[in-house]
Amino acid sequence: MIRTVTIGNRDYAIDLWWQVPKGGMAGAKVMRTHARARAREREADDPEHPYNVVALRRHQFGLGYMEGQIRRIPSLAAALNPNVLSFVGVFCFEGTEEDGVWWLCAIREGSVAGDGDRVYPSLADAREGVRKLLNYMGTSGVSQIEKTTPEESLSYIMPLLRPDARLEPLFQDVAARARLRRGIAFCLFIAAAGYAALSWWNHRTEQREMLAFQAEQARIRKEGQLIQDSIAEQFPRPWLNAVDNGAMLAACMKTAGEQPLYINGWRLRETICGPKSVTVRYEHRPGASYVNLPEFLTLTGDGTDTAERKIPIAPEKRREQAALPTLSFVKRSLYQLAQDYRLRVRDSWKAPASKVVKKTEITAPWQAGRFELHNVPLACLLSGEIGARLDLPGCIVESVVLETGKNATIKGVVHAYP
């Protein structure tokens, strides 16, 4: 059963069961479908422990049971962002070593482990949980933390929090919602009938004038929208056919992670990802073989110092095309992203494009700009956090540069209304 803990001035949920859906990252609607199916399977095997809430992330979901009214509070495991790829921690929120609330959190490469969000009654039980987790996670590259007092636990956790997934109902109460809709419809019908009768006898002339005014305003708005839509269609709108930024970054990191660091003495120098392909470049090292260079690598540069390979990728396109945001909103989103992850951001904007159509000069209703994010941590790319934050309407990630031993650089274009 889900418990809540208070950190700072915010409540967080702990003790969820985390799962990865088939097919990897997906939209919220698809993720809920996977979550409900998994919950039904688990309930069939263990009817004593049903699930009624879910926390959705872009690449996984957490299931749990909450008594009483469901509160839309964030999951503590999903909000925890350690500075290492793999992490196992034990924290005390109340009580003693023998009788208290001991929380085990395990994160593996940006994802919460299946049993990596558990509550135990004692420190000994929590340590046994850690031992079982490490049996399949392994200890190599896993950072282990243990805090045995509430003060130490809160002091360690608070700087690492970036709220992500919130709890929401897993299943909607269809019958209750239907009864509510019928009741509301009935009340509205009675109120509308009484108002209509009273208006007919007392305000007939005034009502006709108001209806005529409303019809005229609607006509004006409709004509204005048609003109606006016609102007927009005269200019390129590349974001309508752009791939999903999160899917593109995930495909990039997956392909980049599959490339060897050395090939017959040639050392991996950089990986450049784009919406359609990933370019991998190797640099020549003293003694590296030219004769045994694999056929998939092609010499570039001056013909002796660099070899590269292009690997096609096909990330999915965006499912929804929301209206463009304002320029102010885009700037604030980029600056907040830079502040949250300690990045360096650059942005520049052009004036709205203009052209002449049928001897009439028209101007695009939006502006185009460019942005660059420097010093992007690889952990944020692997977890999908950056992709989610860049999922802005009109935003297109054009390239991601990964240099060996360095943080990444992201470049792209963005469109917004002035």
N, C-alpha and C positions, 0 to 999 in steps of 0.2 A: 504494500500500500504506500502511496506517495506521501512523503513528509515534506514540510516546508521549513526553511531556515531563513533567518533575517540577516542580511549582510548590508551594512550601511543603513539606508532607509528603504531597501527593497527586499521583497520576499522572493525566494527561489525554491524550485521543486527538485527533490532528489529521489532516488530509487525508481528509475525507469529501466525498462528492458529495451535495448537498442538493437535495431536490425538494419541491414542494407537491402534495398529492393532489387529484384531481378532487373537487369538492364542498366544499373547505375543511376546517375542523376536524372531527375525528372521534375515536371511541374507539380504544383501543389495538388491538383486534382488527381493526377496519376498516383502520386505518393500516398494520398488518402486511401485510394482503392487498394494498394498493396498493404497498407497498414490494417485496414478492416479485414482483408482476407487472412492476414497472418494472425490477427486477434481471434478470428473465428476458429482457425486451426488449433491455436493454443487452448481455447476454451473447450473444444471438443475433447482434448486430451486431459485437461485439468479444469473441470467446471467449477471448482471451489474458488478459483482465482481469475475472475473475468477482468477485462480491460474496458475502461470507459473514457480515457483521455489519450491524446497523442500529441507529440511534439515533432514538428516537421522541419527537417533541414533539406538542403538541395541534394544531398547524397545519402541520407539515412533518416530513419524515424525512430522515436522512442515511445513505447507503450507503457501505460500505468493505470492504476485505479485510484480515484479520489473520492472520498466520501462527501456527501452533502453537495452544495452548489459548487460547480466547477469554476475555478479561478484561473484567469488567463495570465498566469505568471510564467516567467522564463525558466527554462531548465538550467540548473547550475552546471551540469556536465557539458552542455552545449555552449554555455557562456564562458567556460574556462578555456583560456588560450595560453598554454605554457609556451616558453621560448624554445622548446625542443620538439622533435617530431613524435617521439614516443615517450610516454610519461605514465607512471603509476604512483598515486599518492594516497595516504591514509590521513584523515583529518577528524578531530574531535569537535563536536558542536555542543555537547552537554554531558554531564554525568562523570563517572569514573572509568577506570580501565576495565572494571568488572561489570559495570552496569551503566550504559550511556548510549549516546548516539554517535557511532563511528562510521564515517562515510569513506568508502573506497571509490576512487575515480581512476579509470585507466583510459588513456587516449593513445591511439596508434595511428601515426601519420595523419593527424587531423580528424580522425573519426573516433567516436566513443566506442569502446569495445562492448560486445554484447552484454557481458556481465560486469562492465566497467562503470556502473552507476548503482552501487549497492549500499545498503545500510546494515550495519551489524551491531549487536548489543554490547560487544566487548572488543578490546584491542586485540586479544588473542584470536577471536573469530575473524577480524579484519585481516590480520597477518596471514591467516590460513587462506583467505580469499586471494590475497596477493600472490601467495605461493602457487595456487592453482592457475591464476592468470598467466604468471610468468612461465608456466610449463609449456604454453603454446605461443606466447608472445616472444619468449626468449629474453635473455638479459642484455644481449649486445645492443648498445645504443639506446637502452631504456633508462631514463632518469627516474630514480626512486626517491620519494619524499615521505616523511612521517612526522606529523605534528600532533603532540599528545595533550595539548590544552586548547580550549576554545580561543584564547587570546592569540596563541601562535598560529592556529588554523586561519582565523579571520585575517590576521596581518599578512599571511602568505597569499591568501586567495584574492583579496580585494584588488591589488594592482593588476591581476591577470584577467579581470572580468570584462567581457564585451558581450552583453546580452544578445542572444541569437534566437533560438527557437522557443516559442511560447506554447503553453498547453492550450488545447482546444478540444471540444467534445469529439469523441471518435464516431459516435452514431447519433444522428438527429432523432428526436422524439417526434415521429411523423404524425401519430394520432393526436398528440397534444397541440401540435402546430395547426393541424386541420381544424380542431375544435376552436382554437383561438381565431383562425381566419373566418370561420363561420360566424362566430360571435361578433367580431368586428364588422363583418359585412352586414349583419342584421342591424346592428346599432347605426351604422352609416345609412342604411336604407331608411330607418325610421326618422333619423335626423334630417336626411335629405328631403323626404316626403313632407315633413312639417315645414321645413324652410321654404320648399318650393311653393306650398300652398299659401304661406304667409306672404311670400314675395309676389306671388301672382295677384293677390288682392291689394296689397299696399304699395308695391314698388314696381309695377309692371313697366311703366315708361322708363324708369331709371335702369331697370335690368336690361331692357332692350338696348339702351345707349351703351351700357357697359359691355354687353356682348359684341356690339358692333366695334367698339374701341379695341377689345381684345383680338377680334378677328383681323383688324387692320394691323395691329402690332405683330401678330403672328405672320401675316403676309410680308411685312417689311423684313422681319428676321429671316424668313425663308429665302427671300430674294437676295438678301445680303449674304447668306450662307452659300447660295449657288454661285454668286460672283466670287466669293473667297475660294470655293472649291475649284472653280474654273482657273483662277490665277495659279493655285498650287499645282495644278496638273501641267502647267507650262514649264516647270523646273524639275530637274532630276531629284528624286527622293531615294537615295541609296539605302537608307535605313530600312525601307520596306522589304528588301530582299537580303538583308544582312543576316549572317549566322548569329546564333545566340552566343553572347560573349562568354557566359559561363561554360557552355559546351565547348567553345573554341579553346579556352584556356585549359580545360580538363584534357582535351585531346592533345594539346601541345605538351602538357606536363607528362602525360602518359608516354608519348612518342619520345620525348627528350630523355625520360628515365630509362628507356630501353637501349640507349646508345652506349657502346663501350667507351671508357676513358682513353684507352690506347688501342691502336691497330698497327701491328708490326712496327712499333716505334713512333708512329705518328700520334700526337697528343690532341685530345679534344680541346679546342679553344673557345668556341661559342656555338650556341644554338639559336637560330632566329625563326620564330614561329609567325605564321600568317593565317588568314582565314581559310586558305586552300592547301597550304603546304608547310612543311618544317624543313629548314635548311640547316644541316649539320656541317661545321667546318673544323678540320683538323690541321694542325700546324706541324711542319717538319721539325724533327729533333735530330741532333747529331747521331749518325749511325742508322737512322730510320731507312727502311727498305723502300725503294721505288719499284723494284721488280715485282715484289710480292704485295703491292698495293691492291686491295680488292677492286673488282671491276665496277662495283657500285660507287666508288669514289672517283671523282674527276679532278685533275690538277687545274688550279685556277691561279690568279695573281700573276706573278711573272713566270709561272710554269714550274717552279721548284719549291716554293715555300708553303703552299696552301692546297689542300684537297677538300672537296665538299661533296655533299650528297643531298638531294632534294627528295623528301618523302611526302607524298600527297596525303591529306587528311580531308574528311568530309563531315564536319560537325553539323548538327541539325540547325535549321533556320528557326527564327523566333516564332512562337506559336501565336502570340498576341501582338498587335500593333497599337499601342496606346497613343494618345495625343501627345505631341511634343511638349516638354516642360518649358518654363521661362528661362532666359539666360541667367537671371539671378539665382534661380533654384539650382541650375547645373553648377555654377561657380561655387555656391555654398556646399553642394554635395561633394565636389572634388576637394575643396579645402578641408572639409570635415574628415574625408577619407585620409588625406595626408596627415592630419593631426592625430587621428586614431592609431595609425600604423607607423608614424614617424617617417613619412615619405617626403621627398621633394617633388613638388608639383609645378608645372609650367602650363599656362594656357594662353592662347591668343585667338582673337576673333576678327573676322572680316565683316565689312558692311554687307547688308542683304544684297543678293545678286539682282541685276536688272537686265532686261532684254526688250526688244521691240517685236510685238506681234500684231500683224495687220496695221502697221503704222501707228500703233499705240504702245507707249512705253509702260511696262508693268514691272513691279518689284516683288520679289519673293517675300512671303510673310515670315520667313525665318532667317536666322543667321547661321553661318557655318564657322566652326572654330576647331582648333587643334589642341590636344593636351598631351603631356608627357608625365609619367610617374617614375621617379628614380628611387633606387634603394628599396625595391619591393622584396620583402622576405619570401623565400621559397615556401616556407610553411603556410603562408597565407594563400599562395597559389595552389598548393597541393590540397588544402582543405576546402577550396572553393569560395572562401570568404571574399576575396577581391572580385571574383566573377559576379557574385551576388550583388556587391556594392556598385559595380559598373553596369548593372542591368537597368540602365536608364533609357527611356524612349529616345531615339535619335542618336544614341551613342554606339560607335563602331570601333572595336579594338582592331587596329591594323597590324601591329607587330608586337612581339615579346622577345626581348634579347636576353639570353641567359649566357653569361660568361662564367667559365669554370672558376669556382672559388669566390664568386661575387654574387650580390643580390641582383635581382632582375630589373629591367627597364621596360615599361609598357608605353606604347604610343598609339594614338587613335584620333578620330575625328568625332565631333559632336554637333548636333543641330538643335536650335532652341528658338523660341519666339522672343523678340526683344522685350 
